[in-house]
């Protein structure tokens, strides 16, 4: 945990300027075993200080890759001078942003520095289980990945606090030979927010998930290609979460709205079925902590949930202080920076379609000829809301029952049109939190949703 050398710098804040000073440390680890051989064993860290000073809507930014009180004072001085220089020469002032309430944030989650040897041994233990139990595999890979952010945020006119964001995962990847002789593969991530001991103190808890992954892989090696065309499908929660993030979430980030996204003209208009609700959650969702809780953003905004779609109507955007002032709304804590020398951008936190009242069994029984699409390997979308996602795990639905597994395929469409076809939502939410969002800077994000019945275009062979 980084020491607080940031708070004493408040005495150096320039009068009349809106100031954010941030001390910031990132750590990362990665261990990779390929068929039992250690092929990667790495760790890294970065630490530094940044300051962003705004004067009449013109801001200066400065950062340094070291962490002392002298460095903090120097960075603050440089950012202040930059802001004052621009304010004097940039024409008419833009005005100041409304002050934000102060407040407290929950105690930091401890970042534990687990011995690297213990991490390697855990990966070897999991690999040994797979090797002994499933010798029929073509290949197997076990990956341990850990990253953490540790931030002290001090502001002149908003909230301040010390926040940490540790998370760790073990990825298991398996491949087998299909009936045609071509390889098929699947992977699964285990873990979540917290440190190694929070998730992997007892590795036997991971084995049922590995067993389920292998069962799906054995089904997939006997799989068939989907029939191409517009189909009635059930998107699993992982697929719905990716849709919520990639095809909808980015279009309602206010900086991208101002850049011309499809959400701009759609505010307060129908963009989905009336049963669809979409929220970017902050610290809690459905009465429990979110997969990756955020309590304070990097501009000093206390984090609150952002309601994006309400009963099918586009209800709002995600903002930073600048865009919130532009649209005349309150920011809700979406401005985040990945590293100490990055400026905060508008980012998602835990974006999720809310559950409905149907059971998955009833949803499957309602389809005579369609597909249950469970997991995705990749995806892309643009600011029109048009998307294409790879489907790595899915099954046929024939006469209300699950059929054969699918070989890899794709789905595509336009999010705000496809969401209007949603007519059933399951009563359970599935979350994913192991990935990064790549909007200019990497950023850990959570995404999720229920099983969702809709019409979608699916690829074939």
C-alpha positions in Angstrom: 0.0 0.0 0.0 1.4 3.4 -0.9 2.1 5.9 1.8 0.1 9.1 2.0 2.5 11.9 0.9 -0.4 13.5 -1.1 -2.6 15.0 1.6 0.0 17.5 2.9 0.0 19.1 -0.5 -3.4 20.7 0.0 -1.6 23.8 1.3 -0.1 24.3 -2.2 -3.4 24.3 -4.1 -3.8 27.6 -6.1 -6.8 29.7 -5.0 -9.7 29.7 -7.5 -8.3 26.6 -9.3 -10.0 23.2 -9.4 -7.2 20.7 -8.5 -6.9 16.9 -8.4 -3.6 15.4 -7.1 -3.2 11.7 -7.4 -0.6 9.3 -6.1 -0.8 6.1 -8.0 0.8 2.6 -8.0 0.1 -0.3 -10.4 1.3 -3.8 -9.9 1.0 -6.8 -12.2 1.9 -10.5 -12.3 1.7 -13.2 -14.9 2.6 -16.9 -14.8 1.9 -19.2 -17.8 2.2 -23.0 -18.0 1.9 -24.6 -21.4 1.4 -28.4 -21.2 3.2 -28.3 -17.8 6.2 -26.2 -18.9 6.7 -22.7 -17.4 6.9 -20.4 -20.4 6.3 -17.0 -18.6 7.0 -15.8 -15.1 6.9 -12.0 -14.8 5.9 -9.2 -12.5 6.0 -5.4 -12.8 5.1 -2.2 -11.2 4.8 1.5 -11.9 4.5 4.3 -9.4 4.1 8.0 -9.7 2.2 11.2 -9.1 0.0 13.3 -11.4 -1.8 16.6 -11.0 -4.7 18.1 -13.0 -5.5 21.7 -12.4 -8.4 23.5 -14.0 -8.8 27.2 -14.2 -12.0 28.6 -15.9 -12.4 25.4 -17.8 -8.8 25.3 -19.1 -6.7 22.6 -17.5 -3.0 21.7 -17.1 -1.7 18.3 -16.5 1.7 17.0 -15.2 3.1 13.8 -13.9 6.3 12.2 -12.7 7.5 8.6 -12.4 8.7 8.9 -8.7 7.0 9.2 -5.4 8.2 11.8 -2.9 6.8 14.8 -1.2 9.1 17.0 -3.3 7.9 15.3 -6.5 4.3 15.9 -5.5 4.9 19.6 -4.9 6.8 19.9 -8.2 4.1 18.2 -10.2 1.4 20.3 -8.6 3.3 23.5 -9.4 3.8 22.5 -13.1 0.2 21.6 -13.6 -0.9 24.9 -12.0 1.4 26.9 -14.2 0.1 25.1 -17.3 -3.5 25.8 -16.4 -2.9 29.5 -15.6 -0.9 29.9 -18.8 -3.8 28.5 -20.9 -6.4 30.5 -19.0 -4.5 33.7 -19.8 -4.2 32.9 -23.5 -7.1 30.7 -24.6 -9.8 33.3 -25.0 -13.1 33.5 -23.2 -13.3 31.4 -20.0 -15.4 28.2 -20.2 -16.5 28.6 -16.5 -15.9 26.4 -13.6 -17.4 23.0 -12.9 -19.9 22.8 -10.1 -18.3 21.8 -6.8 -19.0 18.2 -5.7 -19.8 16.9 -2.2 -17.1 15.5 0.0 -17.5 12.2 1.9 -15.9 9.0 2.9 -15.1 5.9 1.0 -14.9 2.3 2.4 -11.7 1.1 3.8 -9.2 -0.1 1.2 -9.1 -3.7 0.2 -5.7 -5.0 1.2 -3.2 -5.6 -1.7 -1.3 -8.8 -0.6 2.1 -9.5 -2.1 1.8 -13.3 -2.4 5.1 -15.2 -2.9 5.7 -15.8 -6.6 6.7 -19.4 -5.8 3.3 -20.1 -4.3 1.6 -18.8 -7.4 3.7 -21.1 -9.7 3.0 -24.1 -7.4 -0.8 -23.4 -7.7 -0.6 -23.3 -11.4 1.3 -26.5 -11.4 -1.2 -28.2 -9.1 -4.1 -27.2 -11.4 -2.1 -28.3 -14.5 -1.4 -31.6 -12.8 -5.1 -32.2 -12.1 -6.0 -31.5 -15.7 -3.2 -33.8 -17.0 -4.2 -36.7 -14.8 -7.9 -36.4 -15.2 -8.1 -35.5 -18.9 -5.2 -37.1 -20.9 -7.2 -36.9 -24.1 -6.5 -33.2 -24.6 -4.5 -31.9 -27.5 -3.1 -29.1 -25.4 -3.7 -27.3 -22.1 -2.6 -23.9 -20.7 -2.9 -22.5 -17.2 -2.4 -18.8 -16.8 -2.3 -16.8 -13.5 -2.9 -13.0 -14.0 -3.0 -10.4 -11.3 -3.2 -6.6 -11.5 -3.9 -3.9 -8.9 -4.3 -0.2 -8.7 -3.5 1.8 -5.5 -4.6 5.4 -5.5 -4.6 8.4 -3.2 -6.8 11.2 -4.5 -6.8 14.7 -3.1 -9.1 17.4 -4.5 -9.8 21.0 -3.9 -13.6 21.0 -4.4 -14.7 17.3 -4.4 -14.2 14.2 -2.4 -10.8 12.8 -1.5 -9.7 9.3 -0.4 -7.5 6.2 -0.6 -8.8 3.5 -2.9 -7.4 0.2 -4.1 -8.5 -2.2 -6.9 -6.8 -5.6 -6.7 -8.0 -8.6 -8.7 -6.5 -11.9 -9.8 -7.6 -14.8 -12.0 -6.5 -18.3 -13.1 -7.4 -19.0 -16.8 -7.7 -22.6 -17.9 -7.5 -23.2 -21.7 -8.1 -26.6 -23.3 -8.1 -27.9 -26.8 -9.2 -31.2 -28.4 -9.5 -32.7 -31.8 -12.9 -32.5 -33.4 -14.4 -35.2 -35.5 -13.2 -33.5 -38.6 -9.6 -33.5 -37.3 -9.5 -29.7 -36.6 -8.7 -28.5 -33.1 -11.5 -27.0 -31.0 -10.8 -25.0 -27.8 -12.5 -23.4 -24.8 -11.3 -21.4 -21.8 -12.7 -20.3 -18.4 -11.5 -17.7 -15.9 -11.6 -18.3 -12.2 -11.1 -15.5 -9.6 -12.2 -11.9 -9.1 -11.6 -8.8 -7.0 -9.1 -9.4 -4.2 -5.8 -11.2 -3.9 -4.5 -14.8 -4.4 -5.7 -16.1 -1.0 -9.2 -14.7 -1.5 -9.8 -17.1 -4.4 -7.1 -19.8 -4.5 -6.4 -20.9 -0.9 -8.3 -24.1 -1.7 -7.7 -25.1 -5.3 -10.1 -28.0 -5.1 -12.9 -25.4 -5.4 -11.7 -24.7 -9.0 -11.9 -28.3 -10.1 -15.7 -28.5 -10.7 -15.5 -25.6 -13.0 -12.6 -27.3 -14.9 -14.7 -30.5 -15.1 -17.6 -28.5 -16.6 -15.3 -26.9 -19.1 -14.0 -30.2 -20.2 -17.5 -31.6 -20.6 -18.4 -28.6 -22.9 -15.2 -29.2 -24.9 -16.1 -32.9 -25.4 -19.5 -31.8 -26.7 -17.9 -29.2 -28.9 -15.5 -31.7 -30.6 -18.7 -33.4 -31.8 -20.3 -30.1 -32.7 -22.0 -28.8 -35.8 -22.0 -25.5 -37.6 -24.9 -23.1 -37.0 -27.4 -22.4 -39.8 -26.7 -18.9 -41.0 -29.4 -16.2 -40.8 -31.8 -14.3 -38.5 -32.6 -16.6 -35.6 -34.4 -16.7 -32.3 -31.7 -17.2 -29.7 -31.0 -17.1 -26.1 -27.9 -15.0 -25.3 -26.2 -16.2 -22.1 -25.3 -13.8 -19.4 -21.7 -13.5 -20.6 -22.8 -12.7 -24.1 -25.4 -10.2 -22.8 -22.7 -8.6 -20.7 -20.4 -8.2 -23.7 -23.3 -6.6 -25.7 -24.0 -4.3 -22.8 -20.4 -3.2 -22.6 -19.2 -3.1 -26.2 -22.3 -2.3 -28.3 -24.3 -0.1 -25.9 -21.9 1.1 -23.1 -19.4 2.8 -25.3 -22.1 4.6 -27.3 -23.4 6.2 -24.1 -20.0 7.4 -22.8 -20.6 11.2 -23.0 -17.2 12.0 -24.7 -18.1 9.5 -27.5 -21.7 10.9 -27.6 -20.2 14.4 -28.3 -18.0 12.6 -30.9 -21.1 11.5 -32.8 -22.2 8.1 -31.4 -25.6 6.7 -32.2 -26.8 7.5 -28.6 -26.6 11.2 -29.2 -30.0 11.6 -31.0 -31.6 8.8 -29.0 -31.7 10.3 -25.5 -35.2 9.8 -23.9 -36.3 7.7 -26.9 -37.0 3.9 -27.1 -33.8 2.0 -27.9 -34.9 -1.5 -26.5 -37.8 -3.6 -25.5 -39.7 -2.2 -22.5 -38.4 -5.0 -20.4 -34.7 -4.0 -20.9 -33.0 -2.0 -18.2 -29.2 -1.3 -18.2 -27.2 0.1 -15.4 -23.5 0.9 -14.9 -23.2 -0.1 -11.2 -20.6 1.4 -8.9 -20.0 -0.3 -5.5 -23.1 -2.6 -5.1 -25.5 -4.4 -7.3 -28.5 -6.5 -6.2 -27.6 -6.1 -2.6 -24.0 -7.4 -2.8 -20.6 -5.8 -3.9 -20.2 -5.5 -7.6 -17.5 -7.7 -9.2 -15.1 -4.8 -9.3 -16.4 -2.1 -6.8 -15.7 1.6 -7.5 -16.3 4.1 -4.7 -14.4 7.2 -5.8 -13.3 8.1 -9.3 -10.1 9.9 -10.2 -11.7 13.4 -10.3 -13.0 13.0 -6.8 -16.6 12.1 -7.6 -18.2 9.8 -5.2 -19.4 6.9 -7.3 -23.1 6.2 -7.8 -25.0 3.9 -10.2 -25.6 5.3 -13.7 -28.9 4.3 -15.1 -28.5 4.1 -18.9 -31.6 2.4 -20.2 -34.9 2.5 -18.2 -37.8 0.4 -19.4 -36.4 0.4 -22.9 -35.8 4.2 -22.9 -32.3 5.7 -23.2 -32.2 7.4 -19.8 -28.7 9.0 -19.6 -25.0 8.9 -20.3 -21.8 8.2 -18.3 -20.0 11.5 -17.6 -16.9 13.1 -16.2 -17.1 16.5 -14.6 -16.6 18.3 -17.9 -19.3 16.5 -19.9 -21.7 16.5 -16.9 -21.5 20.3 -16.8 -22.1 20.4 -20.6 -25.2 18.3 -20.3 -26.4 19.9 -17.1 -26.3 16.7 -15.0 -24.4 15.4 -12.0 -21.4 13.2 -12.6 -21.6 9.7 -11.1 -18.0 8.6 -10.8 -17.0 7.3 -14.3 -13.7 9.2 -14.8 -10.8 6.7 -14.3 -7.1 6.6 -15.3 -5.1 3.4 -15.7 -1.6 4.6 -14.8 -0.1 7.5 -12.9 0.7 9.4 -16.1 -2.7 8.9 -17.7 -5.5 11.5 -17.5 -8.9 10.2 -16.4 -11.3 9.2 -19.2 -14.9 8.3 -19.0 -15.0 4.6 -18.4 -17.5 1.9 -17.5 -17.3 0.1 -14.1 -19.8 -2.8 -13.8 -22.3 -2.6 -16.7 -25.2 -5.0 -16.5 -28.6 -5.7 -18.0 -31.0 -6.2 -15.2 -32.7 -9.7 -14.8 -36.3 -10.5 -15.5 -38.7 -13.1 -14.2 -38.3 -16.1 -16.5 -36.3 -19.3 -15.8 -33.7 -20.5 -18.3 -35.6 -23.8 -18.6 -38.8 -22.0 -19.6 -36.9 -19.9 -22.1 -35.4 -23.0 -23.8 -38.8 -24.7 -23.8 -40.3 -21.6 -25.6 -38.0 -22.1 -28.7 -38.8 -24.6 -31.4 -35.7 -24.0 -33.6 -32.9 -21.7 -32.4 -29.7 -21.5 -30.4 -28.4 -21.0 -26.8 -25.3 -18.9 -27.1 -23.3 -19.1 -23.9 -19.9 -17.6 -24.2 -17.8 -15.4 -26.5 -14.2 -15.5 -27.5 -14.0 -11.9 -28.8 -16.0 -9.0 -30.1 -16.1 -5.6 -31.6 -18.5 -2.8 -32.0 -18.5 0.8 -33.3 -20.2 4.0 -32.3 -23.2 3.2 -34.5 -24.0 0.4 -32.2 -23.2 -2.2 -34.9 -21.5 -5.2 -33.4 -20.0 -8.6 -34.3 -19.1 -11.1 -31.5 -17.4 -14.5 -31.8 -19.4 -17.4 -30.2 -17.1 -20.0 -28.6 -19.7 -22.0 -26.7 -23.3 -22.7 -27.7 -25.9 -25.3 -28.3 -28.8 -25.9 -30.7 -32.3 -25.7 -29.4 -34.7 -28.1 -31.1 -38.4 -28.4 -30.1 -37.8 -26.8 -26.7 -34.7 -28.9 -25.8 -30.9 -28.4 -26.0 -29.3 -30.2 -28.9 -25.8 -30.5 -30.3 -23.0 -28.2 -29.4 -21.9 -25.6 -31.9 -18.6 -25.0 -33.5 -17.2 -21.5 -33.5 -19.5 -19.0 -35.1 -20.4 -15.3 -34.9 -23.4 -13.1 -34.2 -23.9 -9.6 -35.5 -26.4 -6.8 -35.5 -27.2 -3.2 -34.4 -27.6 -3.1 -30.6 -30.5 -0.6 -30.4 -32.4 -2.6 -33.0 -31.6 -6.0 -31.6 -32.5 -5.0 -28.1 -36.0 -4.1 -29.3 -36.6 -7.9 -30.1 -35.9 -9.0 -26.4 -39.0 -10.7 -25.1 -37.7 -12.9 -22.2 -35.1 -12.3 -19.5 -34.0 -14.9 -17.0 -34.1 -14.3 -13.3 -30.3 -14.8 -12.7 -27.3 -12.6 -13.7 -23.9 -13.9 -14.7 -20.9 -11.6 -14.3 -17.6 -11.4 -16.0 -14.7 -9.3 -14.6 -11.5 -10.8 -15.9 -11.0 -8.6 -19.0 -9.8 -5.1 -19.8 -11.6 -2.4 -21.7 -9.2 -0.9 -24.3 -10.5 2.7 -24.8 -7.2 4.5 -25.2 -6.0 3.1 -21.9 -6.6 -0.4 -20.4 -9.1 -0.5 -17.6 -10.5 -3.4 -15.5 -14.3 -3.6 -15.9 -17.1 -5.9 -14.9 -20.0 -6.7 -17.3 -23.0 -9.0 -16.9 -26.6 -9.8 -17.6 -29.3 -12.5 -17.5 -30.1 -15.0 -20.2 -31.9 -13.0 -22.9 -34.2 -14.2 -25.7 -34.0 -12.1 -28.8 -33.6 -12.2 -32.6 -30.1 -12.0 -33.9 -28.1 -12.7 -37.1 -25.9 -15.7 -36.7 -23.1 -16.8 -39.0 -22.7 -20.3 -40.4 -19.7 -22.3 -41.5 
